[in-house]
């Protein structure tokens, strides 16, 4: 693969509604759009999904930009390569910084697929024509959360995620379950609990949740293993799984029954596909998580979710859920709880250049020579 230039766009867009967790309230979403261009002018797209502050992981938009410009792009350019997987492996020489790595590696996968004239989902072995979509209900009063859920169910979403934390858990889940007795519900704790809260977490067992996501520490596997022995609800790991090695450790320890795979969190496709393989071989369910993305990362999520094992609805919501206008020419659309895979070459979307320019805070183009 001969790369001519890489352009980094730092962008910011206001969310339609603030995204609230016990850790952070996000009103404006910053991110990095990566364009990788070859000598023929063909362009691959990636997206850096770190937040402005380090509340989800230690990475931020600013640290990702530094890593891309000063470390990862020079490392990519250090010697020739033929396939994006080679760059995924090359980046293993750099500790951490998974979201910065993913942003560039995703763009290379998109470019590679476009060069072959094939959809990216086909190149990674995807087969699903329809991707099951779930959605997140934000914090608010119980009445507001029920109303949000009703709207999402009317829109056809097949799985609803509830954000929970100590003191805002059993009552919320009980209320939602009473209104929606047959709906697939999962609770996402974003590491709000400790092992001292086992009885609170056991109390959730009666509500037939699909899973409870990341109840304990962000880098923990051992305590999740202990907790899983004490509760019936399957544990889903999110922040704890960053590398294939983490996944192997979680398997050895029986730390979870489900894994949320996010391309940004695990460093891109090379790592994600290995984690996916390990889960499939060991009977662990997987689904694709979201990061309040713009359209580029959303299209990558669709490609990943075409893999056969992604049988649980993922965070694949319509572009219109978060944005008045997305940065891609054909916004992602969910109808009746389903998004169709994109049939074009690569990730199947193009940038809306006018919209991108409107929301760009800073732009820099780097030569690969």
N, C-alpha and C positions, 0 to 999 in steps of 0.2 A: 504494500500500500504506500503510494507516494503522496505525502501530504504537502500541500502548498502553503496553507495558512490556517490559523486558528483564531477565531474571533470570540471574545468574551463580552457578553452583554449583562451588566448588573441592572436588574429591573425591580420595580416595586408597583404593586397594584393593591387598592383597598378591597378587602373582603366585603361581600354584601352584608354579612353579619359577623361580628367578632366570634372567633373560635376560642372557646373557654375550656381550660382544664385547671386542675388544682395547682399546676406548675406555672402556667402562663396564659395570658389573654392576648391573642393575635388579632390585630385590627388591620394592619397592612402587611402584606406578604412580599418580602424581598426574595430574590433568587438569582441564579446565574444561568443564562442560556449560552450554550457552547455550540458554535458552528465550526465544523472541521471541513475544509475545502481541499479537493484534490486538484491536480494539474489540469484536469478537463473542466474545472468549474463546478463539479458535482459536490453537493453539500450534505453532510450528516449532522444530525441534531442531538444534543444531550442537554440535560438540565441538572444544575446543582441544587439540591433540595435542603441544604442547611438553612436554619433560621437566622434571624438577625442577632439573636442572643443564644447562649449555649444551654437552653433549658431541656431540649430533647436529647442531644448528645453534646459533646464538647466542641463540635465544629460550629462555625458561624459563616455567614456570607463572606466576611472579610478574610477569615483564615482560609476558606476554600479558594478565594481568588488568589491569595498569596501562594498557596500550594500549587494551584494550576499554573500560574505564570512562572514561578521561580523554581519549581521542583518537578512537577509531573510532565509538563510539556517539554522541558529540556530532556527529561529522562526518555520520553517517547521518541524524541528526535535523536537520541544518542547513537542508535544503530538501526538499520533497516528492519522491517517486519512485514509479514505477509497476511496475518490474520489478527483480528482484535484480541483473541485469546492470549496471544503472545504478550500484548501490552498488559492484560490482566495479570499475567504471571510476572511480568517485569516490575509492576507496581508493588509486588510483595516485598521488594527491597525497602519500601517506605513504610514506616510504622503508622498505623491508624489512618486518619483522614479519608475514611471510606467514601464520604459523599463527594469530595473533590475527585477522587479516583473514578467513581461511578459516572460523574458528569462527562468526563473525557472519554471513558471507555464506552459509554452508551452512544456517544456521537460517532465513535469509530465503528461500532456494530451497525448503526444506521447507515453510515456511508458504505460500509462493506456490502450490505444487502442491496443498497441502491446500485452499486457498481455491478452486482450480479443480476440486477433487474428483478429481484425477488422480494416478497414480503419478509420482513425480519422474523415474523412468527414461524414461517416455513423453515428458515435457516436454523432455528433453535429446536425444531421438532414439534412445534405446536400443531394441534389438530382440531381444537374446539372452534366451532364457527360462532357460537354465542358465549359471551362471558357474563356470568352471574354477578349482579351488582348489589352491594350493600351500602348503607349510609350511616352516618353518625348523628345522633341527637345530642345537641349541645346542652349545656347547663341552663337552668332556669327554674321556675316554679314547677311543681308537679303538673299543674294544669297546662302550662306552656309545653312541657315535654310530651304530654299525651297528645296535644294538638300537633306538635311537630311530627310525632310518630304517625298520627292519622294521615297527615299530608303525604308523608313518604310512602306509606302503605298504598295510598290511592295512586301514587305515581308508579307503583309496582315493585318497589324495592323489597327484596326477599329476605333481608337480614338487617337488623338494626343494632348498632353498637351504642351502649350507654356508658358515659364516663362516670366512674364512681371513685369515692374516697371515704375514709373513715367519717361516719356521721351522715354521709350522703350515699348510702348504699342499699341496705335492705328495704327501706321505705320506698325508694325510687323503683327498685326492681319489682317489688310487690305490686305497686300501683300500675306499672306498665304491663306486668303479666296478667293482672286482673282485667285490664282493658283488651289485651291481645293474647288470649290463652294459647293460640296455636302459632304465634309468630316466632321466628328464629331470633333469639336475643343473645347478645354477648355483652359482657361487662369488661370495660377496659380501665385498669387501675393506675396505669402509668407509675408503677412502683410506689403506691401510696401506703402500702401495708408492711408490717413485719410479722415474724412468726408469733409474736404476742397477740396478734389479731386472728388467730386460727378460728376461734369460735365465731367471730363475725363472718369469716369467709365460709365456714361450715354452714352458717345460716342461709347462705345463698343456694345451697344444694337443692332446696325444695322447689326452686323456681324453674328447673329444667333449662338452665342456660346452656347454650351451645359450647361456651367456654368462658373462662375468665382470663383476660390478657394481662400479662406482666404484673402480677399482684405485688411481687417483692422487688428487691434491689435490681438496679439497671444492669449490673454486671454479674448477677448471681445465678448459679446453677444448682448449688448444693442445697440451699434452703428451699428452693422450688421443688427439689426432689423430696425433701422431708414433708413439705406441704401437700404435695400430690398424693402422698400416702394417707393423708388425713381428710381429704375432701373428695367427693364424687365427681364434681364438675371438672372436666378436663382443663388443665392449664395450657394456655397458649403463650409461647415465649416470643417477645418482640426484641427489645433492646439488648437482651442477653445473648442473642445470636448475631454475631458480626462476621464470623469466619467459619469456614467448614470445620476447623478444629473445634470451635465452640459447639457446633452441631454434633460432632462425634462425642464430645464430653457429655452433652445433654442426653444423648442416646444411652451411653454407658450408665448414667446416673438415674435414668427414667424420670427426668425433670419435667417432661411435658408430653401432651398427646397431640398438640397442634403447634405449628410454627407459622408466624406471619412473616412472609418474605417481602422485604422492601429493597429494591435495587439500590437505592441510595445508601441505606444502612449497611448493606453487605459489600459495597464496593463495586457493583456492576454485575454484568451477566456471567462472567467467568466464575465468580464466587457463588452467585445465586443458583446457577445450574448445578453446581456441585452440592450445595445444600439441598436443593430439590431432589437430587438423586439419592442422597443419604436418607432423606425423609421417606421417599418411596420404598426404598429397600427395607426400611424398618417400621413400616406401618404407621407413620406419623402424618397426619393430615396437614395440608398447607393451604394458604390463601394469600392473596396479594394485598398488602397494606398500602395506605395512602399517606401523603405528607402535605396535604393542602397544595397540590401541585398546579402548575400551569399546564397548558395543553401538550407540551413536548413530553414531559415525564408521564402524563396521563396516557399518551399514545404508547409509550414504552411499557407501561403497566398492562395495557391491553395485549400487547404482543406476548409478554411473559405469561399472562393468564390464559393463553390458548393452550398451554401445556396440559396434558390430560389430567394430571393430579390436582389441578386447581378446581376442585369440585365444591368448595365452600364459597359463597358470595364474597367478593373482595370489596375494597374501598374504591370502586370504579363508578364514581358518580358523574353526572353530566357536568360539562364545563359551566353551565348556567347556575349550578348550585352555589358556586363561590364567586363567579365573576360576572360583571355586567357585559364584558366583552373579553374573550380569551385572546391569546397571541397567535393562534393558528387559524388558517383560512376556513377550515371545516371543523367547528367545535365538536367535542365528544358528546354523544347523545345517548342517554339511557331511556329505553321505552319498555314499560311493563317489567321492570327489574332486570333487563337484559341489554347489554351493549354488543353490537356486532363487531367482529374482528375487522380490521382495516385491510383492504385488499391491495392497496398500492404498494409500490416498491419501498423498501425500508420500513419505517414506522407508519408510513401511509398518510402523513400530514405535512403541510408546508407552513412556513411562518407568514403571518399577516404582518408585512413589513411596516405598514402605516401604524398599526396598533403597537407593534414592538417599539417603534421610535417614540411614540407618545409616552410609554411607561419606562423608558430607559434612563437610568441615572448616570451611567458611565459605560463606555464602550472602548475596548482596546483590541487591535488586531496584531497578532504575533506571526512572524514568518517562521516557517519550519527550516529555513536554510541557515 
